[in-house]
Amino acid sequence: MSDAALLAIALLLCVISFGWLALAMDAHWRQVWSSEPPGRTTARWLRILGWMGLAASLALCLRVDHASMASLVWVMNLASAALIVAMVLAWTPRWLRLLVPGRRCS
């Protein structure tokens, strides 16, 4: 797979991971689902998935470049993904429903 594709996947993983981490928070869960906050187990799994996704994103960046460049690219991916998730939460929070496929829309 090309380096550009791996870096694009790394960015996508960062966006998805930050979405999961945001949904683990009560306020953002209510914003997306208009319901009670997630249970402790659901929130814990969302956090675990979020952190694992960020680690996988770092691993992809490290596969493409040497450590100093990969860490820079990863930090830039983190900043971009955080901005994307913040804008989605501000304008169309229902889009984050795609990240919890087993949950029914209410």
The 8 nearest C-alpha neighbors of each residue, nearest first, counted from 0:
[[1, 4, 2, 5, 3, 63, 6, 8],
 [2, 0, 4, 3, 5, 6, 63, 7],
 [1, 3, 5, 4, 63, 6, 0, 7],
 [2, 4, 6, 1, 5, 7, 0, 8],
 [3, 5, 7, 1, 2, 6, 8, 0],
 [6, 4, 8, 2, 7, 3, 9, 59],
 [5, 7, 9, 3, 8, 4, 2, 10],
 [8, 6, 4, 10, 9, 5, 3, 11],
 [7, 9, 11, 5, 6, 10, 12, 4],
 [8, 10, 56, 6, 12, 7, 11, 59],
 [11, 9, 13, 7, 12, 8, 76, 6],
 [10, 12, 8, 14, 13, 9, 15, 7],
 [13, 11, 9, 15, 10, 14, 52, 56],
 [12, 14, 16, 10, 11, 15, 53, 80],
 [15, 13, 80, 11, 17, 16, 12, 18],
 [14, 16, 18, 12, 13, 17, 11, 19],
 [17, 15, 49, 13, 19, 18, 52, 14],
 [16, 18, 20, 14, 19, 15, 21, 13],
 [17, 19, 15, 21, 16, 20, 84, 14],
 [20, 18, 16, 22, 45, 49, 17, 21],
 [19, 21, 17, 23, 46, 49, 18, 22],
 [20, 22, 18, 23, 19, 24, 17, 27],
 [23, 21, 28, 19, 24, 20, 27, 18],
 [22, 24, 42, 20, 21, 45, 46, 19],
 [25, 23, 22, 21, 27, 26, 28, 20],
 [24, 26, 36, 28, 27, 29, 23, 37],
 [27, 25, 29, 28, 24, 30, 36, 22],
 [26, 28, 30, 29, 22, 24, 25, 21],
 [27, 29, 22, 25, 31, 30, 26, 32],
 [30, 28, 33, 32, 26, 27, 34, 31],
 [29, 31, 27, 28, 33, 32, 26, 92],
 [32, 30, 93, 92, 28, 29, 33, 27],
 [31, 33, 29, 34, 28, 30, 105, 93],
 [34, 32, 29, 30, 31, 35, 28, 105],
 [35, 33, 32, 29, 36, 28, 105, 30],
 [34, 36, 29, 37, 33, 28, 25, 32],
 [37, 35, 25, 28, 29, 34, 38, 26],
 [38, 36, 41, 42, 39, 35, 25, 28],
 [37, 39, 41, 40, 42, 36, 43, 35],
 [38, 40, 42, 41, 43, 37, 44, 36],
 [39, 41, 43, 38, 42, 44, 37, 45],
 [42, 40, 44, 38, 43, 39, 37, 45],
 [43, 41, 23, 45, 39, 40, 44, 37],
 [42, 44, 40, 46, 41, 45, 39, 47],
 [45, 43, 47, 41, 46, 42, 48, 40],
 [46, 44, 42, 48, 19, 43, 47, 23],
 [47, 45, 49, 43, 20, 44, 48, 23],
 [46, 48, 44, 50, 49, 45, 51, 43],
 [49, 47, 51, 45, 46, 50, 52, 44],
 [50, 48, 16, 46, 52, 19, 20, 47],
 [49, 51, 53, 47, 52, 48, 46, 54],
 [52, 50, 54, 48, 53, 49, 47, 55],
 [53, 51, 55, 49, 16, 50, 54, 12],
 [52, 54, 56, 50, 55, 51, 13, 16],
 [53, 55, 51, 57, 56, 52, 50, 58],
 [56, 54, 58, 52, 57, 53, 51, 59],
 [55, 57, 9, 53, 59, 54, 58, 12],
 [56, 58, 60, 54, 55, 59, 73, 61],
 [59, 57, 55, 61, 56, 60, 62, 54],
 [60, 58, 62, 56, 61, 57, 9, 55],
 [59, 61, 69, 57, 63, 62, 58, 56],
 [62, 60, 58, 69, 59, 64, 63, 66],
 [61, 63, 59, 60, 64, 58, 65, 69],
 [62, 64, 60, 61, 2, 59, 65, 69],
 [65, 63, 69, 61, 62, 68, 60, 66],
 [64, 66, 68, 67, 69, 61, 63, 62],
 [67, 65, 69, 68, 61, 70, 64, 60],
 [66, 68, 70, 69, 65, 71, 64, 72],
 [67, 69, 71, 70, 66, 65, 64, 72],
 [70, 68, 60, 66, 72, 61, 64, 71],
 [69, 71, 73, 67, 72, 68, 66, 74],
 [70, 72, 68, 74, 69, 73, 75, 67],
 [73, 71, 69, 75, 70, 74, 76, 68],
 [72, 74, 76, 70, 75, 71, 69, 57],
 [75, 73, 77, 71, 76, 72, 70, 78],
 [74, 76, 72, 78, 77, 73, 79, 71],
 [77, 75, 73, 79, 74, 78, 10, 80],
 [78, 76, 74, 80, 75, 79, 81, 73],
 [77, 79, 75, 81, 76, 80, 74, 82],
 [80, 78, 76, 82, 81, 77, 75, 83],
 [79, 81, 14, 83, 77, 82, 78, 13],
 [80, 82, 78, 84, 83, 79, 77, 85],
 [83, 81, 85, 79, 80, 84, 86, 78],
 [82, 84, 80, 86, 85, 81, 87, 79],
 [83, 85, 87, 81, 86, 82, 88, 18],
 [86, 84, 82, 88, 83, 87, 81, 89],
 [85, 87, 89, 83, 88, 84, 90, 82],
 [86, 88, 84, 91, 90, 89, 92, 85],
 [89, 87, 92, 85, 86, 90, 91, 84],
 [90, 88, 86, 87, 85, 91, 92, 84],
 [89, 91, 87, 88, 86, 92, 85, 93],
 [90, 92, 87, 93, 88, 94, 89, 86],
 [91, 93, 88, 31, 94, 87, 95, 90],
 [94, 92, 31, 95, 96, 91, 32, 88],
 [95, 93, 96, 92, 91, 97, 87, 31],
 [94, 96, 97, 93, 98, 92, 18, 31],
 [97, 95, 94, 98, 93, 99, 31, 100],
 [96, 98, 95, 99, 100, 94, 93, 102],
 [97, 99, 96, 95, 100, 19, 15, 18],
 [98, 100, 97, 96, 101, 102, 95, 19],
 [101, 99, 102, 97, 98, 96, 103, 104],
 [102, 100, 99, 103, 98, 97, 104, 96],
 [103, 101, 100, 99, 104, 96, 105, 97],
 [104, 102, 105, 101, 100, 99, 96, 32],
 [103, 105, 102, 32, 96, 93, 101, 33],
 [104, 103, 32, 33, 34, 102, 31, 96]]
